[in-house]
């Protein structure tokens, strides 16, 4: 919940108690383990990025700075064609995601909020069985989310948001010189970038000073990324085949759709200051677009996947352990966005299960420091590619696939 698909985001997907009366009391933020407390927590500037309608609960200018470090460790075992020996490929990837959230009340009814996210990642698989589909890639995404929240009544707040996103993507894959025996593999490089604008709608309803409900809708983002495919190391005959097909020097248009999504959640706090949050998210990934291209011996062919909608469930429980410390524990589940028979090498996703713990320390009266650690495990994602010339089909699956996520945050309750 929350972040990139290839945007996975996440993410990937990717946020105390008191009714706002004529004179608003202070609102105390708390930690939410893992990816939880998104739709209905509304107790810190993080609500600007999860449910902007919740910003109407905050009576002062607040801010949050966040750094997420994601470490992925995996082992993939596969086979090329009819060969008997399995090939093992180990991979380790680190992703760093900075984020800034800010909330500023304009008057008693209107509140402006802003979120900035920067997301970049890259990977180099080297020589492995899937190198004819993907060998290395580099991706960058920069997003800004300005929002305006309006307090309809003491219980109901609504908000509208814009999603401004710039994305760039480069990819390299091997090209078999099938018409030039004795030649080593050539290389295909693709570089694209694009900009898109989407929107979001959100609402927060406070059943009481201890219970609230949140609902968030985000529109589809469908940036058309323009670029050029470049080829290196092609044999003369293979290059001639690609040239006749119109691929040498051709401009390329790539679509990578981030689907529309819906998030709903509940927050409840007891008199002893313990609280629970539950979030349920849906993403319309059945309309997701991400094509995988490979050289079939005559032309660049597309390997299309049949996607299915994703459902995600997360929750956490938080409680105070001292005057300055509060802890949280929780978990999450994300369904697979494709069946085993439809998976592609560029996005070998499967079911995700996760557990998390978090702690928050009251540094000063207006500042808190949060540390949040999650462990995620992803299914084995078995895959079989189309048959490649002189090589055959590539088959395989993950024998190990673990993700460790550390999130550090600093909250200012009054800025």
C-alpha positions in Angstrom: 0.0 0.0 0.0 1.2 3.4 -0.6 4.0 3.6 -3.4 5.5 2.5 -7.1 4.6 -0.2 -9.6 6.9 -0.1 -11.2 6.0 2.3 -9.0 5.6 -0.1 -6.7 5.2 1.1 -5.2 4.5 0.8 -3.1 4.8 1.6 -2.3 3.8 -1.3 -3.7 0.7 0.4 -1.6 2.0 3.2 0.5 -0.7 7.5 7.1 -5.3 11.5 18.3 -8.4 11.6 19.1 -10.6 14.7 19.7 -13.3 16.4 17.8 -12.4 19.9 16.5 -14.6 22.3 18.5 -14.6 26.0 18.5 -11.3 26.0 20.4 -9.3 23.0 19.1 -7.2 21.0 21.6 -3.8 19.8 20.6 -3.7 16.5 18.6 -1.1 13.9 19.6 0.5 11.9 16.8 1.3 8.2 17.4 3.4 5.6 15.5 1.7 3.2 13.0 3.7 0.1 12.4 4.5 -0.8 8.8 2.1 0.6 6.1 -0.9 1.3 8.3 -2.9 4.2 9.7 -3.2 5.6 6.2 -6.9 6.5 5.8 -8.1 7.6 9.3 -5.2 8.4 11.6 -5.1 12.2 10.7 -3.0 13.2 13.6 0.2 14.5 11.9 1.4 16.2 8.7 1.6 12.7 7.2 -2.1 12.9 6.5 -1.2 15.2 3.6 0.1 12.2 1.7 -2.4 9.5 2.9 -5.8 11.3 3.5 -5.6 15.0 2.8 -9.1 15.5 4.3 -7.6 14.7 7.6 -5.5 17.9 7.5 -8.6 19.8 8.5 -8.2 18.3 12.0 -4.8 20.0 12.6 -5.1 23.5 14.1 -1.5 24.7 13.5 1.1 24.6 10.7 2.7 21.2 11.0 5.4 19.3 9.1 7.0 15.9 8.7 10.3 14.9 7.2 10.7 11.2 6.3 13.4 8.9 5.0 12.6 5.3 3.9 15.3 2.8 3.2 14.3 -0.4 1.5 16.7 -3.4 1.3 15.7 -6.3 -1.0 17.5 -9.7 -0.9 16.5 -12.4 -3.4 17.7 -15.6 -5.0 16.2 -16.6 -8.3 16.7 -20.1 -9.8 15.9 -20.9 -13.4 16.5 -22.9 -16.5 17.1 -22.0 -20.1 15.5 -24.2 -22.7 15.9 -27.9 -22.2 19.2 -27.7 -20.3 19.3 -29.9 -17.2 21.3 -27.6 -14.9 19.5 -24.9 -13.0 21.0 -21.4 -13.0 21.0 -19.4 -9.7 21.0 -15.6 -9.6 21.3 -13.6 -6.4 20.3 -10.0 -6.1 20.6 -7.3 -3.5 18.9 -3.9 -4.0 18.7 -0.7 -1.9 16.1 2.0 -2.5 16.0 5.3 -0.7 12.8 7.4 -0.6 12.8 10.9 0.9 9.5 12.5 1.6 8.3 15.9 3.0 4.7 16.6 4.3 3.3 20.0 5.3 -0.1 21.2 6.6 -1.1 24.9 6.9 -4.5 26.0 8.1 -5.8 29.0 6.1 -8.8 29.7 8.3 -11.2 27.7 10.5 -12.6 25.8 7.5 -9.9 25.6 4.9 -6.5 23.9 5.2 -3.8 23.6 2.6 -1.4 20.6 2.6 1.5 19.5 0.4 3.5 16.3 -0.1 6.7 15.8 -2.0 8.1 12.4 -2.8 11.3 11.5 -4.6 11.8 7.9 -5.7 14.7 6.3 -7.5 16.0 2.8 -8.0 18.2 0.8 -10.3 19.4 -2.8 -10.7 21.9 -4.7 -12.8 21.2 -8.4 -13.1 24.3 -9.0 -15.2 24.4 -12.3 -17.2 21.4 -14.3 -16.2 18.7 -16.4 -18.0 16.3 -13.5 -18.3 18.9 -11.1 -19.9 17.0 -11.1 -23.2 14.0 -9.5 -21.4 15.9 -7.3 -18.9 19.5 -6.9 -18.0 19.5 -3.7 -16.1 17.3 -0.7 -15.4 17.3 2.7 -13.8 14.1 4.5 -12.8 13.3 7.9 -11.3 10.0 9.4 -10.1 9.4 12.8 -8.6 5.8 13.6 -7.4 4.1 16.6 -5.7 0.6 16.5 -4.2 -0.9 19.8 -3.3 -4.3 19.5 -1.6 -7.1 21.7 -0.1 -9.2 20.4 2.7 -12.6 21.8 3.8 -14.3 21.2 7.1 -18.0 20.7 6.2 -19.0 20.2 9.9 -17.6 19.2 13.2 -17.6 15.6 12.0 -17.0 15.7 8.3 -14.0 17.0 6.3 -13.4 16.6 2.5 -10.4 17.4 0.3 -9.3 17.6 -3.4 -5.8 17.0 -4.5 -3.6 17.2 -7.6 -1.0 14.6 -8.4 2.0 16.0 -10.4 4.4 13.4 -11.5 7.6 13.3 -13.6 9.0 9.9 -14.4 12.1 8.7 -16.3 13.1 5.1 -17.1 16.0 3.5 -18.8 16.5 -0.2 -19.6 19.1 -2.5 -21.1 18.6 -6.0 -22.5 20.7 -8.5 -24.5 19.9 -9.0 -28.2 20.9 -12.4 -29.6 22.7 -12.1 -33.0 20.7 -15.0 -34.4 21.5 -14.2 -38.0 25.2 -13.9 -37.3 26.6 -17.2 -35.9 29.7 -16.7 -33.8 28.8 -13.1 -32.8 28.4 -12.4 -29.1 25.1 -10.9 -27.9 24.3 -7.3 -28.8 22.6 -4.8 -26.6 19.3 -2.8 -26.8 19.1 0.4 -24.7 15.8 2.3 -24.1 15.5 5.7 -22.4 12.2 7.4 -21.9 10.6 10.2 -19.7 7.3 11.9 -19.3 5.0 14.0 -17.2 1.4 13.4 -16.1 -1.3 15.1 -13.9 -3.9 13.2 -11.9 -6.3 14.0 -9.0 -7.5 12.7 -5.7 -10.6 13.0 -3.6 -10.8 12.2 0.1 -13.1 12.4 3.2 -12.8 11.9 6.9 -15.8 11.3 9.2 -15.4 11.5 13.0 -18.0 9.2 14.6 -16.8 10.5 18.0 -13.7 11.9 19.7 -12.3 8.3 19.7 -13.4 6.8 16.4 -13.1 8.1 12.8 -13.4 6.7 9.3 -11.4 7.7 6.2 -12.0 7.2 2.5 -9.5 8.2 -0.3 -9.7 7.9 -4.1 -6.8 8.5 -6.5 -7.2 8.7 -10.2 -5.2 6.8 -12.8 -1.9 8.2 -13.9 -1.0 7.3 -17.5 2.2 9.2 -18.6 3.3 8.6 -22.1 7.0 8.4 -22.0 8.8 9.2 -25.2 12.3 8.1 -26.0 14.6 6.2 -28.4 15.8 2.7 -28.6 19.5 2.3 -29.3 21.4 -0.8 -30.4 25.0 -1.8 -29.9 27.1 -4.8 -30.8 24.7 -6.1 -33.5 26.0 -8.4 -36.2 25.6 -7.1 -39.8 22.8 -9.5 -40.7 20.9 -9.0 -37.5 21.2 -5.3 -37.8 19.9 -5.4 -41.3 16.8 -7.4 -40.1 16.1 -4.8 -37.4 16.7 -1.9 -39.8 14.2 -3.3 -42.4 11.6 -3.7 -39.6 12.1 0.0 -38.8 13.6 -0.3 -35.3 17.1 1.2 -35.9 16.9 4.9 -34.9 13.1 4.7 -34.3 11.4 6.8 -31.6 9.7 4.7 -28.9 6.6 5.5 -27.0 6.2 3.6 -23.7 3.1 3.5 -21.5 3.3 2.6 -17.8 0.0 3.1 -16.1 -0.5 3.7 -12.4 -4.0 2.5 -11.8 -6.8 4.2 -10.0 -7.1 3.2 -6.4 -9.5 3.3 -3.4 -8.5 3.3 0.3 -10.7 3.0 3.3 -9.8 2.8 6.9 -10.9 3.1 10.5 -9.2 4.5 13.7 -10.4 3.8 17.2 -8.8 4.8 20.5 -9.7 3.5 24.0 -9.8 5.5 27.2 -6.4 4.0 28.2 -4.8 5.7 25.2 -4.4 2.4 23.3 -5.5 2.5 19.6 -6.1 0.3 16.6 -6.1 1.1 12.9 -7.2 -1.0 9.9 -6.9 -0.1 6.3 -8.3 -1.8 3.2 -7.0 -0.8 -0.3 -8.0 -1.7 -3.9 -6.1 -0.9 -7.0 -7.5 -1.3 -10.5 -4.5 -3.1 -11.8 -6.6 -5.2 -14.2 -6.2 -2.1 -16.5 -2.5 -1.8 -15.7 -0.2 -1.3 -18.7 3.4 -2.5 -18.8 4.8 -4.2 -21.9 7.9 -6.4 -22.1 9.7 -6.4 -25.5 12.1 -9.0 -26.8 13.8 -9.9 -30.1 12.1 -13.1 -31.6 14.5 -13.5 -34.4 12.6 -11.3 -36.9 11.4 -8.3 -34.9 10.8 -6.8 -31.5 7.8 -8.6 -30.1 5.7 -7.6 -27.0 5.1 -10.1 -24.2 1.8 -8.9 -22.7 0.6 -9.9 -19.3 -3.0 -10.3 -18.1 -3.2 -8.3 -14.9 -5.8 -8.6 -12.1 -7.0 -6.2 -9.4 -4.9 -6.0 -6.2 -6.4 -5.9 -2.7 -4.3 -5.0 0.3 -5.1 -5.2 4.1 -3.0 -3.7 6.9 -3.5 -2.9 10.5 -1.6 -2.0 13.7 -2.1 -1.6 17.4 -0.4 1.2 19.4 0.0 1.9 23.1 2.0 4.1 25.4 4.8 2.6 27.5 6.0 5.7 29.3 5.4 9.5 29.3 7.7 9.9 26.2 7.5 6.5 24.4 4.7 4.9 22.4 5.0 1.6 20.6 3.1 -0.1 17.7 3.0 -3.5 16.1 1.1 -4.6 13.0 1.0 -6.5 9.8 -0.1 -6.4 6.1 -1.1 -8.6 3.2 -1.2 -7.7 -0.6 -2.7 -10.0 -3.2 -0.9 -10.9 -6.4 -1.5 -8.7 -9.5 -1.1 -11.6 -11.9 -1.6 -15.3 -12.2 1.4 -17.5 -12.5 0.8 -18.1 -16.2 0.7 -14.4 -17.0 3.8 -13.1 -15.3 6.5 -11.1 -17.1 10.2 -10.7 -16.2 9.9 -6.9 -15.8 7.4 -7.3 -12.9 7.7 -10.6 -11.2 5.2 -9.8 -8.4 3.4 -12.2 -6.2 1.5 -12.2 -2.8 3.2 -10.1 -0.1 3.0 -10.7 3.6 4.5 -8.4 6.2 5.1 -7.8 9.9 6.2 -4.5 11.5 7.1 -2.7 14.7 7.4 1.0 15.4 8.3 3.4 18.2 7.8 7.1 18.7 9.8 9.3 21.2 8.5 12.6 22.4 11.6 14.7 21.9 10.2 18.1 22.9 6.7 19.4 23.4 6.3 20.1 19.6 8.6 17.4 18.1 8.5 13.6 17.9 11.0 11.1 16.4 9.6 7.9 14.8 11.4 4.7 13.8 9.5 2.1 11.9 10.8 -1.3 10.8 9.0 -3.8 8.5 9.8 -7.3 7.2 8.1 -8.4 4.0 8.2 -11.7 2.2 7.1 -12.1 -1.4 5.9 -15.3 -3.1 8.1 -17.4 -5.4 6.6 -15.8 -8.6 7.1 -18.7 -11.0 7.5 -17.6 -14.6 7.9 -19.0 -18.1 8.9 -16.8 -21.0 8.0 -17.1 -24.7 10.5 -19.2 -26.6 13.6 -17.3 -27.8 15.5 -18.1 -31.0 18.4 -20.6 -30.4 17.8 -20.4 -26.7 14.2 -21.6 -25.9 12.0 -20.6 -23.1 13.3 -19.3 -19.8 11.6 -20.7 -16.7 12.3 -20.2 -13.0 11.1 -18.9 -9.7 12.4 -17.2 -6.5 13.7 -19.5 -3.8 14.1 -16.6 -1.4 12.7 -13.0 -1.6 12.9 -10.8 1.5 12.4 -7.1 1.9 13.5 -5.0 5.0 12.1 -1.5 5.3 13.3 1.1 7.7 11.4 4.4 8.0 12.8 7.3 10.0 10.6 10.4 10.6 10.7 13.7 12.4 7.3 15.4 13.2 6.7 19.0 14.1 3.3 19.4 15.7 3.7 23.2 15.5 6.0 24.7 13.0 
